[in-house]
């Protein structure tokens, strides 16, 4: 839309991104909407928040895999 000359403010972009996220980000979306004024929340801030959350999810997932592997090895 920007390439066609339409002016799009960050608030609209942030709101559209938040609406399009998968359910695993649902609680993060709720926190962002409640704690930030979307008019003052930039696209860059949103992306860094979402990336940080995804990294935490990946670390948690890796820890759970390690625990499952340890249990499987210990029970052999």
C-alpha positions as CSV (number, residue, x, y, z in Angstrom):
1,X,0.0,0.0,0.0
2,X,2.9,2.3,0.8
3,X,4.3,1.6,-2.7
4,X,1.2,3.0,-4.2
5,X,1.6,6.2,-2.3
6,X,-0.8,5.6,0.5
7,X,0.2,7.0,3.9
8,X,0.0,4.3,6.5
9,X,0.8,5.2,10.1
10,X,2.5,2.7,12.5
11,X,-0.7,2.4,14.6
12,X,-2.5,0.8,11.6
13,X,0.3,-1.5,10.8
14,X,0.7,-2.6,14.5
15,X,-3.0,-3.2,14.8
16,X,-3.1,-5.3,11.6
17,X,-0.1,-7.4,12.7
18,X,-1.6,-8.0,16.2
19,X,-4.9,-9.2,14.6
20,X,-3.0,-11.6,12.2
21,X,-0.9,-13.4,14.8
22,X,-1.4,-17.1,15.5
23,X,-3.1,-18.2,18.8
24,X,0.3,-19.0,20.4
25,X,0.8,-15.2,20.6
26,X,-2.7,-14.5,21.9
27,X,-1.7,-13.7,25.5
28,X,1.2,-11.5,24.2
29,X,-1.3,-9.6,22.0
30,X,-3.5,-9.0,25.0
31,X,-0.7,-7.7,27.1
32,X,0.5,-5.4,24.4
33,X,-3.0,-4.0,23.8
34,X,-3.6,-3.4,27.5
35,X,-0.2,-2.0,28.4
36,X,0.7,0.1,25.4
37,X,-1.1,2.9,23.6
38,X,-1.0,1.5,20.0
39,X,-0.7,5.1,18.7
40,X,2.7,5.4,20.5
41,X,3.8,1.8,19.8
42,X,6.1,1.6,16.8
43,X,6.5,-1.3,14.3
44,X,10.1,-1.8,15.5
45,X,9.0,-2.0,19.2
46,X,6.3,-4.6,18.2
47,X,8.7,-6.7,16.2
48,X,11.3,-6.7,19.0
49,X,8.6,-7.7,21.6
50,X,7.3,-10.5,19.4
51,X,10.9,-11.8,18.7
52,X,11.7,-11.8,22.3
53,X,8.6,-13.8,23.1
54,X,9.3,-16.3,20.4
55,X,12.9,-16.8,21.7
56,X,11.4,-17.5,25.1
57,X,9.0,-20.0,23.6
58,X,11.9,-21.7,21.7
59,X,14.0,-21.9,24.9
60,X,11.2,-23.4,26.9
61,X,10.5,-25.9,24.1
62,X,14.1,-27.0,24.0
63,X,14.2,-27.4,27.8
64,X,11.1,-29.6,27.6
65,X,12.7,-31.7,24.9
66,X,15.9,-32.2,27.0
67,X,13.8,-33.3,30.0
68,X,11.9,-35.8,27.9
69,X,15.1,-37.2,26.5
70,X,16.6,-37.5,30.0
71,X,13.6,-39.4,31.2
72,X,13.8,-41.7,28.3
73,X,17.5,-42.4,28.8
74,X,17.1,-42.9,32.5
75,X,14.3,-45.4,32.2
76,X,16.3,-47.6,29.7
